[in-house]
Amino acid sequence: MAEITFTDAAIDDLRRIGPDAVPKVLKKILLLAENAEAGYPLGGDLTGFRKLVVGRNTWRVIYRITDDKGIEICEIWAVGERADAEIYREATSRLRSATEARPELAALAKVVEQLGRLAGDVIVPQPPPREPVPTWLADRLIFTAGVPREQVAALDLQRAVDLWTSYISGER
């Protein structure tokens, strides 16, 4: 399941588009949690970004998929009407103005909470709780298998077990 985050400007876009469109847009964005590549790839200055079409070809959600230590994060950069490709110009402008530091991001559940009534009846499913890696297994991965401590810290229990199993079976 992908973690979906919004830039501050995208949150402002949601507030701007109005109460009729916000629930439709948020429900479409929920598709990204299961399939981050649900949108269509963009080109030109927005190469590496994708778009979701919402409604009858009216609204666009411009986003990108990043890979931070194996966790898929969909950053929502712009939400708006397609009219005369305005949303694409806005997304390009935001991209150019973003410095090398990453923009502040807010999780989808937090955005729905901030929007309040504007979000309508949209409910964000909570990911299942992550089982921690037991200390004995973490120690074996770090000290025996030579896996970096940061990588072990990012693992869930199933991935840690799979990694240890492949190590002891010689699948390196």
VEXTORNU-623599 format. One record per residue: x, y, z of N, C-alpha, C, O in turn. Coordinates in steps of 0.001 Angstrom, whole numbers, plus 500000, padded with zeros to 6 digits. Each point is the difference from the previous one (the first is absolute). Layout:
N
((X Y Z) (X Y Z) (X Y Z) (X Y Z))
...
end
This chain:
172
((500843 498829 500000) (499157 501171 500000) (500894 501242 500000) (500905 500123 500826))
((498840 500772 498263) (500801 501216 499876) (499571 501028 501039) (498823 500110 500342))
((502148 500631 500146) (499712 501118 500899) (499787 501219 499116) (500839 500294 499148))
((498072 500408 501035) (499667 501151 499158) (500208 501269 500810) (499453 500149 501092))
((501338 500760 498367) (500255 501273 500674) (499709 501154 499056) (500071 499856 498780))
((499601 501291 501802) (499634 501189 499231) (500966 501139 500295) (500441 500172 501136))
((499883 500598 497843) (500727 501246 500238) (498999 501006 500558) (498791 499841 499832))
((501719 501192 500832) (499113 501033 500543) (499164 500646 498901) (498821 500291 500200))
((501793 499933 498638) (499278 500631 498894) (498858 499114 499511) (498944 500509 499626))
((501253 498174 500373) (498934 499086 499568) (498837 500022 500991) (498843 499880 499599))
((501454 500272 501680) (498928 500115 501003) (499202 501274 499743) (498772 499998 500077))
((501930 501084 499619) (499320 501257 499669) (499129 499832 498760) (498901 500551 499932))
((501589 498687 499083) (499211 499736 498792) (498688 499307 500354) (498944 500341 499468))
((501132 498686 501433) (498782 499285 500399) (499004 500957 500650) (498799 499919 499740))
((501684 500964 501082) (499101 500972 500639) (499361 500914 498955) (498846 500405 500142))
((501904 499913 498819) (499551 500943 498979) (498957 499398 499054) (499125 500721 499522))
((500950 497975 500199) (499126 499450 498957) (498555 499823 500443) (499121 499817 499158))
((500617 500232 502125) (498616 500018 500444) (499482 498683 500532) (500561 498936 499737))
((498344 501157 501025) (499469 498840 500713) (499407 498917 499106) (499913 498847 500422))
((499683 501482 498373) (499444 498973 499123) (501083 499099 499426) (499788 498800 499829))
((501368 501774 499874) (501055 499243 499336) (500945 499280 500961) (500548 498956 499647))
((499654 501573 501546) (500997 499448 500928) (499781 498516 500303) (500953 499228 499887))
((497826 500327 500498) (499830 498572 500272) (500299 499120 498782) (500570 498918 500142))
((499052 501539 498677) (500285 499226 498774) (501503 499873 499789) (500502 498924 499674))
((500209 502182 500515) (501455 499998 499815) (500663 499095 501039) (500878 499208 499658))
((498711 500904 501603) (500600 499178 501052) (499731 498514 499785) (500883 499174 500229))
((497915 500479 499338) (499690 498587 499732) (500866 499468 498866) (500438 498850 500042))
((499807 501965 498958) (500865 499577 498891) (501437 499843 500486) (500699 499075 499588))
((499741 501823 501285) (501356 499925 500544) (500185 498730 500834) (501099 499448 500051))
((497839 500091 500597) (500082 498764 500781) (500394 498799 499131) (500548 499023 500510))
((499176 501046 498188) (500434 498933 499089) (501517 499853 499999) (500523 498906 499785))
((500179 502190 500454) (501462 499974 499985) (500575 499175 501141) (501125 499511 499896))
((498133 500325 501181) (500492 499198 501128) (500213 498554 499577) (500950 499358 500448))
((498187 500128 498703) (500111 498610 499530) (500851 499887 498742) (500717 499015 499820))
((499208 501982 499316) (500750 499956 498745) (500513 501397 499684) (499291 500810 499404))
((501937 499467 500995) (500573 501341 499831) (500125 500395 498530) (500084 501187 499685))
((499929 497841 499426) (500140 500299 498577) (498655 500070 499291) (499932 499815 498785))
((499000 500448 501957) (498661 500051 499423) (499844 501148 499002) (499183 499913 499083))
((501581 501145 501083) (499897 501145 499108) (500798 499808 498728) (500630 498966 499782))
((499326 502055 499389) (500697 499971 498718) (501312 500774 500109) (500040 501052 500637))
((501042 498440 498745) (501280 500727 500070) (499940 501306 499210) (499316 500102 498981))
((501411 500882 501512) (500093 501301 499333) (501380 500145 499370) (500928 499271 500350))
((499202 501658 498732) (501276 500230 499332) (500420 501449 500117) (499447 500756 500799))
((501527 499624 498406) (500494 501373 500012) (500637 500350 501323) (500767 499213 500556))
((498917 501971 499953) (500545 500441 501287) (499500 499154 501163) (500588 500019 501081))
((498335 499242 498705) (499423 499179 501058) (500314 498512 499822) (499269 499145 500500))
((501800 500553 498799) (500427 498609 499866) (500308 499453 501386) (500674 500653 500797))
((498830 498150 499486) (500153 499412 501319) (498766 500211 500863) (499876 499393 501064))
((499220 501456 498492) (498741 500232 500699) (498894 499252 499270) (500167 499575 498857))
((498710 500272 501816) (498850 499328 499425) (498766 500858 500252) (500035 500923 500814))
((498875 498770 498486) (498748 500730 500216) (498869 499019 500218) (499958 498930 499392))
((499127 501447 501483) (498739 499294 500190) (498917 500895 499426) (499994 501209 500234))
((499103 498205 499025) (498877 500742 499453) (498798 499745 500901) (499667 498852 500293))
((499689 502220 500143) (498867 499888 500915) (498778 500617 499337) (500089 501032 499335))
((498774 498320 500857) (498760 500505 499422) (499978 499755 498506) (500726 499151 499484))
((498457 501578 499849) (499887 499851 498544) (501079 500825 499316) (499727 500970 499294))
((501515 498603 500945) (501141 500661 499367) (500149 501454 500454) (500513 500830 499249))
((499044 499485 501971) (500009 501376 500489) (501206 500310 500858) (500685 500998 499774))
((499586 498151 501219) (501042 500267 500976) (501217 499146 499746) (499907 498888 499479))
((501245 501653 500901) (501264 499272 499886) (500703 500022 501347) (499984 501004 500712))
((500631 497874 499621) (500858 499910 501181) (501382 499672 499463) (500192 498951 499386))
((500760 501922 500836) (501373 499805 499539) (500804 499459 501185) (500031 500613 501068))
((500622 498228 498735) (500739 499376 501091) (501228 499286 499467) (500164 499822 498793))
((500691 499775 502128) (501144 499179 499619) (500182 498896 501025) (499541 500098 501138))
((501132 498864 498437) (500282 498866 500863) (501482 500070 500341) (500845 500075 499108))
((499467 499901 502178) (501397 499996 500409) (500295 498686 500697) (499082 499279 500393))
((502169 500416 499758) (500401 498761 500655) (500968 500349 501112) (501183 500236 499755))
((498310 499795 501470) (500824 500296 501164) (500156 498734 500825) (499113 499630 500768))
((502028 499711 499062) (500315 498787 500757) (498893 498963 499899) (499603 499413 501007))
((499901 500358 497797) (499030 498950 499773) (498570 500368 500315) (499104 499179 499804))
((500647 502025 500677) (498637 500426 500286) (499549 500879 498851) (500672 500970 499652))
((498203 498695 499765) (499505 500768 498874) (499222 501198 500528) (499067 499845 500788))
((501314 501331 498784) (499317 501212 500441) (499493 500720 498764) (500777 500285 499089))
((497963 500005 500868) (499426 500780 498909) (499870 501433 500485) (499220 500283 500909))
((501520 500598 498506) (499913 501410 500372) (499007 500681 499065) (500161 499952 498780))
((498836 500668 501773) (499019 500720 499207) (500483 501441 499888) (500131 500695 501007))
((500129 499747 497780) (500572 501324 499778) (498973 501048 499614) (500151 501167 500363))
((498817 498452 498917) (499022 500993 499563) (498665 499318 499743) (499949 498858 499543))
((498980 501852 500756) (498650 499527 499724) (499259 501174 499397) (499991 501088 500575))
((499387 498708 498271) (499265 501106 499392) (499326 499614 498721) (500056 498849 499567))
((499297 502134 499824) (499287 499771 498744) (500981 499895 498842) (501099 500554 500037))
((498480 498730 498947) (500835 499797 498831) (499974 501227 499083) (500901 500164 499177))
((498118 500673 500946) (499759 501118 499096) (501282 500628 499478) (500802 500538 500764))
((499377 499386 497929) (501147 500598 499305) (501343 499586 500604) (500952 500780 499985))
((499128 498018 500536) (501242 499438 500554) (500562 500835 501147) (501197 499943 500282))
((497951 500826 500376) (500442 500859 501099) (500649 499190 501123) (501015 500421 500555))
((498417 498435 499782) (500529 499194 501097) (501408 499508 499698) (500820 499883 500911))
((499472 499826 497824) (501338 499534 499636) (501021 501123 500130) (501128 499773 500437))
((498476 501437 499182) (500891 501157 500167) (500254 500259 501487) (501119 500312 500407))
((497827 499553 500392) (500144 500210 501440) (500946 498960 500607) (500868 500348 500801))
((498971 498389 498826) (500870 498943 500529) (501446 500235 499580) (500914 499816 500804))
((499304 500588 497948) (501350 500289 499517) (500606 501162 500774) (501173 499960 500370))
((498035 501066 499873) (500471 501152 500767) (500384 499590 501416) (501029 500441 500510))
((498168 498732 500123) (500304 499536 501355) (501263 499153 500017) (500814 500090 500919))
((499332 499101 498069) (501187 499153 499914) (501255 500846 499868) (501006 499728 500656))
((498944 501291 498506) (501161 500875 499806) (500320 500805 501254) (501168 500269 500283))
((497802 500117 500471) (500250 500817 501180) (500424 499162 501214) (500497 500537 500989))
((499302 498152 498925) (500431 499140 501115) (501523 499985 500040) (500657 499754 498988))
((499878 500504 502155) (501447 499976 500143) (500457 498562 500135) (499185 499083 499901))
((502080 500705 500320) (500510 498643 500150) (499439 499339 501245) (499893 498776 500060))
((499749 502024 500930) (499368 499427 501192) (498586 499576 499623) (499315 500682 499239))
((500268 498200 501297) (498664 499508 499692) (498966 500924 500614) (500212 500527 501092))
((498668 499677 498222) (498940 500828 500576) (499365 499278 501189) (500105 498781 500132))
((499244 501985 500719) (499265 499404 501115) (498890 499138 499432) (499314 500400 499059))
((500508 498412 501515) (498982 499084 499521) (499067 499630 501146) (500415 499926 501156))
((498314 499844 498506) (499017 499582 500997) (499369 498699 499533) (499703 499840 498816))
((500093 499234 502106) (499395 498710 499677) (498527 500182 499641) (499346 500935 500461))
((500141 498147 498699) (498620 500067 499528) (499004 500068 501157) (499071 500807 499960))
((501104 498366 501062) (499072 499999 501136) (499987 501371 500684) (498944 500483 500407))
((502226 500137 499718) (500096 501320 500614) (499303 501050 499131) (499350 500907 500519))
((500787 498967 498151) (499363 500948 499080) (498484 499901 500117) (499315 501021 500062))
((500153 497753 499970) (498549 499818 500133) (499529 500604 501318) (498942 500628 500052))
((501839 499186 501018) (499658 500581 501290) (500005 501527 499935) (499109 500644 500554))
((501888 499940 498773) (500090 501462 499881) (498844 500570 499186) (499499 501085 500299))
((500078 498181 498670) (498936 500495 499139) (498628 499939 500680) (499086 500738 499631))
((500778 498390 501352) (498750 499912 500752) (498811 499676 499118) (500034 499037 499234))
((498908 501769 500872) (498768 499758 499235) (500228 500064 498505) (499275 499363 499235))
((501708 501385 500341) (500285 500129 498572) (500350 498648 499382) (499741 499783 498816))
((500843 499305 501964) (500386 498683 499496) (498804 499075 499817) (500131 498935 499397))
((498718 501453 501110) (498809 499172 499833) (500099 498724 500810) (500441 500013 501149))
((499141 498873 498238) (499964 498717 500708) (501216 499120 499696) (499928 498778 500133))
((501165 501826 499466) (501205 499245 499655) (500638 499450 501270) (500250 500742 500949))
((500014 497951 499061) (500652 499341 501126) (501300 499395 499504) (500005 499225 499044))
((501079 501121 501594) (501314 499496 499618) (500269 498711 500766) (500027 500014 501231))
((500174 498865 498064) (500290 498751 500706) (501362 500077 500693) (500969 500514 499441))
((499082 498972 501766) (501247 499996 500749) (500804 498759 499631) (499437 498908 499920))
((501869 501238 499854) (500813 498824 499687) (500060 499081 501215) (499913 500462 501137))
((500238 498224 498619) (500099 499093 501144) (501241 500343 500820) (501000 500459 499448))
((498940 499321 501872) (501166 500318 500822) (501197 499157 499591) (499870 498814 499697))
((501286 501810 500300) (501225 499338 499585) (500570 499207 501167) (500208 500530 501091))
((500041 498177 498655) (500598 499177 501043) (501483 500334 500096) (500706 499980 498992))
((499769 500326 502208) (501414 500334 500133) (500880 498763 499846) (499568 498875 500252))
((501658 501354 499336) (500978 498919 499874) (500541 499718 501402) (500465 500917 500677))
((499478 497818 499767) (500532 499685 501329) (501488 500339 500083) (500717 499941 499001))
((499729 500407 502181) (501389 500403 500209) (500975 498918 499564) (501019 500304 499380))
((498685 498430 500933) (500917 498918 499640) (500180 499903 498493) (501103 499738 499522))
((497807 500473 499719) (500087 499920 498542) (500728 501225 499447) (500808 499878 499080))
((498911 501289 501471) (500686 501221 499561) (501504 499863 500234) (500798 500362 499135))
((499593 499113 502039) (501425 499818 500297) (500657 499033 499015) (501118 500243 499546))
((498203 498677 500126) (500571 499030 499055) (500156 500607 498605) (500997 499768 499317))
((498006 501009 500278) (500097 500640 498681) (501148 501001 499958) (500718 500090 499004))
((499451 500662 502085) (501043 501033 500039) (501385 499377 500161) (500905 500286 499216))
((499261 498859 501804) (501335 499516 500359) (500425 498741 499243) (501194 499788 499790))
((497867 499386 499802) (500358 498772 499298) (499904 500169 498485) (500922 499650 499264))
((497940 500896 500281) (499783 500132 498555) (500612 501283 499444) (500157 500126 498786))
((500193 500831 502083) (500644 501237 499537) (499044 500998 499367) (500421 500831 499196))
((498301 499102 501153) (499021 500944 499459) (500140 501312 500781) (500055 499974 501230))
((500004 501161 498086) (500124 501283 500708) (498855 500214 500994) (498853 499641 499734))
((501480 500944 501399) (499038 500236 501080) (498784 500789 499507) (498875 499699 500397))
((501332 501307 498745) (498894 500817 499491) (499038 499163 499171) (498785 500187 500067))
((501758 498901 499161) (499156 499142 499168) (499174 499052 500874) (498825 499765 499721))
((501781 499699 501321) (499281 499107 500915) (498883 500764 500702) (498909 499463 500193))
((501352 501775 500185) (498993 500806 500686) (498782 500258 499116) (498896 500174 500515))
((501284 499854 498171) (498905 500271 499076) (499207 498750 499629) (498966 500106 499341))
((501496 498711 501069) (499341 498752 499630) (498789 499707 500877) (499964 500360 501176))
((499041 498976 498226) (498938 499435 500822) (500389 498556 500299) (500992 499504 499465))
((498251 499829 501370) (500356 498661 500447) (500132 499021 498836) (500959 499231 499942))
((498089 500793 499138) (500028 499042 498886) (501241 500194 499131) (500648 499025 499618))
((499683 502214 500073) (501198 500252 499174) (501269 499603 500734) (500942 499500 499386))
((499091 500718 501920) (501176 499614 500790) (500173 498481 499987) (501111 499498 499829))
((497794 499781 500351) (500058 498531 499968) (500448 499522 498623) (500835 499101 499899))
((498621 501488 499047) (500394 499621 498636) (501482 500261 499760) (500684 499181 499386))
((499815 501952 501093) (501405 500344 499829) (500897 499019 500758) (501019 499553 499473))
((498604 500115 501753) (500781 499052 500790) (499966 498615 499355) (501022 499317 499950))
((497824 500269 499564) (499858 498692 499340) (500879 499916 498767) (500660 498986 499775))
((499355 502063 499428) (500854 499971 498802) (501484 500001 500387) (500823 499403 499305))
((499522 501272 501813) (501398 499996 500438) (500435 498598 500434) (501046 499512 499573))
((498154 499849 501271) (500427 498691 500520) (499899 498899 498950) (500648 498961 500129))
((498543 501256 498830) (499911 498994 498949) (501029 500233 498903) (500089 499225 499047))
((500694 501853 501090) (501091 500265 499060) (499567 500726 498737) (500753 500015 499026))
((498071 500585 500951) (499491 500745 498820) (500448 501439 500061) (499159 500898 500037))
((502123 499352 499975) (500493 501380 500142) (500272 500625 498698) (500419 501156 499945))
end
